[in-house]
């Protein structure tokens, strides 16, 4: 009788699902952006309503996230969808056979994306991801502060340094680039300085063609060291997601260098585009550093060992083609992912600063891959820790360079580069 009862219950449950097609299939999504957790929940609800595949998001701190994902991917606990990084950071997962090939989905929906996006998210003829965002790195600046103090944006590097000195004299923090609980941000200012000295030097460094002891790298470190020693930065214990927006509101911070995804964070914290903040691209330090800008793509990928691969692919088709998905990404995340649903006029109306940026970057045709993805993971992780030592004690600049150089000598031969 007990077996019969269980059988009846199973059949009844199956009939209930058939009779109620509105019950969505839940699939796991992992990410490392706690500020987006509520948005992911809402986005998951939307896909559940539209296609019956509902994302159930989990957010973890970045360092925990990287370790957890690599472990789970080798098992049936692998998330169906998770946010990762492109370039070298994706390469290690692809070589380990842990990511699902998404060529079949791209073949169906690729026309909805800008040229070059699929290629940027492909390795060894495998399209391994879809972009959550394509972001250019700019410097956000505090418009009310500039108006109040009668300041103008600098047009030369010397003017930029003088402006930072003047802000320091007024008791205003020049640059928001702190450790807080986000160790990864330590590379930002070094990167921003080096490529403005020489674009080719930056590309050569991340590709192992010049050494960390190269004179141009040393020049970048000297400039950064000088800026740190002169006190041009906000305190190192601040958080970029909460403290920087607060300091913008209080008129105590002038600049914050980030990818243009940061505009969404500022808006979530109550700041208004083009009223409370604008964007600025600092001038080159030498002619060899002109015309360049850094970009990143944040890929969404599929764990090959997940039991929900088919549902994940169904979700990506929706992600790439649904007008409601595109509208949600724009209105809530402030991301324009596809080319077919959000017009330039709508961008200008809702986020004039982003519209201005998209015009501004047309003057910067040399697109550089962000340091975080542009060079081997082992070198990046080591450099990030050393750069944090630099941020807390600039006198260690030479020790920092020597340490990263030693790591580069160890790692590059493993990638077939004669260093």
C-alpha positions in Angstrom: 0.0 0.0 0.0 2.9 2.4 0.9 4.5 1.9 -2.5 1.2 2.4 -4.3 0.6 5.6 -2.3 4.0 6.9 -3.3 3.3 6.1 -6.9 0.0 7.9 -6.9 1.7 11.0 -5.4 4.4 11.0 -8.1 1.8 10.7 -10.8 -0.3 13.4 -9.2 2.7 15.7 -9.0 3.6 15.1 -12.6 0.0 15.9 -13.7 0.1 19.0 -11.6 3.2 20.2 -13.5 1.5 19.5 -16.8 -1.6 21.3 -15.8 0.3 24.2 -14.5 2.9 25.2 -17.2 3.5 28.4 -15.3 5.8 26.6 -12.8 9.3 27.7 -13.8 12.4 25.5 -13.8 14.9 26.9 -11.4 18.6 27.0 -12.4 21.6 28.2 -10.4 23.4 31.5 -11.2 26.5 32.5 -9.3 28.1 35.9 -9.3 30.5 38.1 -7.2 28.5 41.4 -7.1 26.5 41.6 -3.9 25.2 45.0 -5.1 23.4 43.2 -8.0 21.9 40.3 -6.0 18.4 41.9 -5.8 18.5 42.8 -9.5 19.5 39.2 -10.5 16.5 37.9 -8.4 14.2 40.2 -10.3 15.8 39.3 -13.7 15.4 35.6 -12.8 11.7 36.2 -12.0 11.3 37.9 -15.4 12.8 35.0 -17.4 10.8 32.6 -15.3 7.6 34.4 -16.4 8.6 34.6 -20.1 10.2 31.2 -20.8 9.8 29.1 -17.7 13.5 29.2 -16.7 14.1 31.0 -13.5 17.5 32.0 -12.3 18.2 31.5 -8.6 21.2 33.8 -7.9 23.9 33.3 -5.3 26.5 36.1 -4.6 29.9 35.5 -3.0 32.9 37.7 -2.1 35.3 37.6 -5.1 38.1 35.7 -3.6 35.7 33.0 -2.1 33.9 33.0 -5.4 36.9 32.2 -7.5 37.8 29.2 -5.3 34.2 27.9 -5.0 33.5 28.1 -8.7 36.6 26.1 -9.6 35.7 23.4 -7.2 32.0 23.2 -8.1 32.7 23.1 -11.8 34.3 19.7 -11.6 31.1 18.2 -10.1 27.4 18.0 -10.7 27.1 21.0 -8.4 28.4 23.2 -11.2 26.3 26.3 -11.7 24.2 26.3 -14.8 25.2 30.0 -15.4 27.9 32.0 -13.7 29.7 35.3 -14.3 33.4 35.1 -15.0 36.2 36.9 -16.8 37.5 36.7 -20.4 41.0 36.4 -21.7 43.5 34.4 -19.6 41.0 33.9 -16.8 38.6 32.0 -19.1 41.5 30.1 -20.8 42.2 28.0 -17.7 38.6 26.8 -17.4 38.3 26.1 -21.2 41.5 24.0 -21.2 40.2 22.1 -18.2 37.0 21.3 -20.2 34.8 22.9 -17.6 32.8 25.3 -19.8 30.0 24.4 -22.2 30.5 25.3 -25.9 27.8 27.9 -26.8 28.5 28.0 -30.6 25.0 26.6 -31.3 23.3 29.4 -29.4 25.5 32.1 -31.0 24.7 30.7 -34.4 21.0 31.5 -33.7 21.3 34.9 -32.0 24.6 36.4 -32.9 23.1 39.0 -35.2 21.8 40.8 -32.1 25.4 41.7 -30.9 27.9 44.2 -32.1 30.7 43.0 -34.5 33.7 41.5 -32.7 31.8 40.5 -29.5 31.6 36.8 -30.3 35.2 36.8 -31.4 36.2 38.4 -28.1 34.5 35.6 -26.2 35.8 32.8 -28.3 39.0 30.6 -28.0 40.1 27.7 -30.1 36.9 28.1 -32.3 34.7 27.8 -29.2 32.3 30.5 -28.3 32.3 30.1 -24.5 30.2 33.0 -23.2 27.7 35.8 -23.7 28.5 39.3 -22.5 26.7 40.7 -19.5 28.4 44.0 -20.1 30.9 45.6 -22.4 32.5 48.4 -20.5 35.0 51.1 -21.2 37.2 52.5 -18.3 36.8 56.1 -17.6 37.2 58.5 -14.7 34.0 59.5 -13.0 34.1 63.1 -11.6 32.1 65.1 -9.2 30.2 67.7 -11.2 28.8 69.7 -8.3 32.2 69.9 -6.7 33.8 71.2 -9.9 31.1 73.8 -10.2 31.3 74.8 -6.5 35.1 75.2 -6.6 35.2 76.7 -10.1 37.3 73.9 -11.4 37.9 72.8 -15.0 38.9 69.4 -16.3 42.6 69.2 -17.2 43.8 69.0 -20.8 47.4 68.0 -20.0 49.0 65.6 -17.5 50.7 68.5 -15.7 47.4 70.2 -15.3 45.9 67.0 -13.9 48.7 66.8 -11.3 48.3 70.5 -10.4 44.5 70.0 -10.0 45.1 67.1 -7.6 47.5 69.2 -5.6 45.0 72.0 -5.4 42.3 69.6 -4.2 44.6 68.2 -1.6 45.2 71.8 -0.3 41.4 72.3 0.0 41.0 69.1 2.0 39.3 67.2 -0.8 40.3 63.7 -1.8 41.5 63.6 -5.4 41.1 60.0 -6.4 39.0 57.1 -5.1 41.1 54.0 -5.4 41.2 52.1 -2.1 41.5 48.6 -0.8 38.4 48.2 1.4 37.4 44.6 0.9 38.2 44.7 -2.8 41.9 43.8 -3.2 41.5 43.5 -7.0 41.2 47.3 -7.5 45.0 47.8 -6.8 46.0 47.5 -10.5 43.8 50.3 -11.8 46.0 53.4 -11.3 49.2 51.6 -12.4 47.4 50.5 -15.6 45.9 54.0 -16.2 49.4 55.6 -15.9 51.4 53.1 -17.9 49.3 53.1 -21.1 49.2 56.9 -21.0 53.0 56.8 -21.1 53.2 54.3 -23.9 50.4 52.2 -25.4 52.8 49.7 -26.9 54.7 49.4 -23.6 51.4 48.4 -21.9 50.6 45.8 -24.5 54.2 44.4 -24.5 54.2 44.1 -20.7 51.0 42.1 -20.5 52.2 39.9 -23.3 55.6 39.2 -21.9 57.5 41.1 -24.5 59.2 43.5 -22.0 60.1 43.1 -18.4 58.7 44.6 -15.3 62.0 46.3 -14.9 61.6 48.1 -18.2 62.3 51.9 -17.9 58.7 52.8 -18.9 57.3 50.5 -16.2 59.6 52.2 -13.7 58.4 55.6 -14.9 54.8 54.6 -14.3 55.7 53.3 -10.8 57.5 56.6 -10.0 54.5 58.7 -11.0 52.2 56.5 -9.0 54.5 56.6 -6.0 54.7 60.3 -6.1 50.9 60.6 -6.2 50.5 58.3 -3.2 53.2 60.1 -1.2 51.6 63.5 -1.9 48.3 62.2 -0.5 46.1 62.5 -3.6 44.0 59.4 -2.7 41.0 58.8 -0.5 41.7 56.6 2.6 42.5 53.0 1.8 39.9 51.4 4.0 36.9 52.8 2.0 34.5 50.8 -0.1 34.0 51.8 -3.8 30.3 50.7 -3.8 29.2 52.8 -0.8 31.8 55.2 0.4 32.8 56.8 -2.9 29.2 57.7 -3.8 28.7 59.1 -0.3 31.9 61.2 -0.7 30.6 62.4 -4.0 27.4 63.6 -2.4 29.4 65.2 0.4 31.7 67.1 -2.0 34.8 65.4 -0.6 35.9 63.3 -3.6 36.8 64.4 -7.1 37.5 61.4 -9.2 36.9 57.6 -9.3 38.4 55.5 -12.1 36.2 52.5 -13.1 34.5 50.8 -15.9 31.4 52.5 -17.0 29.4 49.9 -15.1 30.1 52.2 -12.2 27.5 54.6 -13.4 24.9 52.1 -12.4 26.3 51.8 -8.9 26.3 55.6 -8.5 22.7 55.8 -9.6 21.7 53.0 -7.2 23.2 55.1 -4.5 21.0 58.1 -5.4 23.3 60.1 -7.7 21.9 61.5 -11.0 23.6 61.1 -14.3 25.0 64.3 -15.7 23.9 66.2 -12.6 25.9 64.6 -9.8 28.6 63.1 -11.9 30.2 63.1 -15.4 33.0 61.2 -17.1 36.5 62.3 -17.9 39.3 60.6 -19.8 42.7 61.9 -18.5 45.2 63.3 -21.0 48.1 61.2 -22.2 51.5 61.6 -20.4 53.5 61.4 -23.6 52.5 61.3 -27.3 53.1 57.5 -27.3 50.1 57.2 -24.9 47.5 59.0 -27.0 44.3 57.6 -28.4 43.9 54.6 -26.1 41.2 53.4 -23.7 40.9 50.2 -21.7 37.8 48.0 -22.0 36.5 44.8 -20.3 33.8 42.3 -21.0 32.1 40.4 -18.2 31.1 37.0 -19.6 28.3 34.8 -18.5 29.3 31.2 -19.0 27.8 27.7 -18.6 29.2 25.0 -16.3 29.6 21.9 -18.5 28.9 19.5 -15.7 25.7 21.2 -14.6 22.6 19.1 -15.0 20.8 22.2 -16.4 22.9 22.9 -19.5 19.9 22.7 -21.8 17.9 25.2 -19.7 20.9 27.5 -19.5 21.1 27.6 -23.3 17.4 28.3 -23.5 17.9 31.1 -21.1 20.7 32.6 -23.3 18.5 32.6 -26.3 15.9 34.6 -24.3 18.7 36.9 -23.0 19.8 37.7 -26.5 16.4 38.2 -28.1 13.8 39.3 -25.6 12.9 43.0 -25.7 11.9 42.7 -22.0 15.3 41.3 -21.1 17.0 44.1 -22.9 14.8 46.7 -21.3 15.4 45.3 -17.8 19.2 45.2 -18.4 19.1 48.8 -19.4 16.7 50.2 -16.8 18.0 48.2 -13.8 21.6 47.3 -14.5 22.2 50.2 -16.9 23.8 47.8 -19.4 23.3 47.9 -23.2 24.1 44.4 -24.2 22.5 43.8 -27.6 22.2 46.2 -30.5 18.6 45.7 -31.4 16.4 46.9 -28.6 17.8 50.1 -26.9 18.1 53.2 -29.1 20.8 55.9 -28.8 18.0 58.3 -28.1 16.8 56.2 -25.1 20.3 56.1 -23.7 20.7 59.8 -24.0 17.3 60.4 -22.3 17.9 58.1 -19.4 21.6 58.3 -18.9 23.1 61.4 -20.6 26.5 60.7 -19.1 26.8 57.3 -20.7 25.6 58.8 -24.0 28.4 61.5 -23.7 30.9 58.8 -23.0 29.9 56.7 -26.0 30.6 59.8 -28.1 33.8 60.6 -26.3 35.4 57.2 -26.8 35.2 57.6 -30.5 38.3 59.7 -30.1 40.1 56.7 -28.6 40.5 54.1 -31.3 43.1 52.0 -29.5 41.1 49.5 -27.3 43.3 47.8 -24.7 42.3 44.7 -22.7 42.1 45.4 -19.0 45.1 44.2 -17.0 42.9 41.8 -15.0 42.3 39.7 -18.1 45.2 40.7 -20.4 48.0 38.7 -18.8 48.3 35.3 -17.1 46.2 34.8 -14.0 49.3 33.8 -11.9 51.0 37.1 -12.7 47.9 39.2 -12.1 47.1 37.7 -8.7 50.7 38.2 -7.6 50.8 41.8 -9.0 47.5 42.7 -7.3 48.8 41.7 -3.9 52.1 43.6 -4.5 50.2 46.7 -5.7 48.3 46.6 -2.5 51.6 46.7 -0.6 52.4 49.7 -2.8 49.2 51.5 -1.9 49.8 51.1 1.8 53.5 51.8 1.7 54.8 53.6 -1.5 58.4 53.3 -0.3 58.2 49.6 -1.3 57.8 50.5 -5.0 61.1 48.9 -6.1 60.5 45.8 -4.0 57.1 45.5 -5.6 58.5 45.6 -9.1 61.3 43.1 -8.3 58.7 40.7 -6.8 56.4 40.9 -9.9 59.4 40.5 -12.2 60.4 37.3 -10.4 56.9 35.9 -10.7 56.8 36.8 -14.4 60.1 35.0 -15.0 58.6 31.9 -13.4 55.2 32.0 -15.2 55.8 33.1 -18.8 57.7 30.0 -19.9 54.7 27.9 -18.8 52.7 29.8 -21.5 55.4 29.2 -24.2 56.8 32.7 -24.0 60.6 33.3 -23.9 60.8 35.9 -21.3 
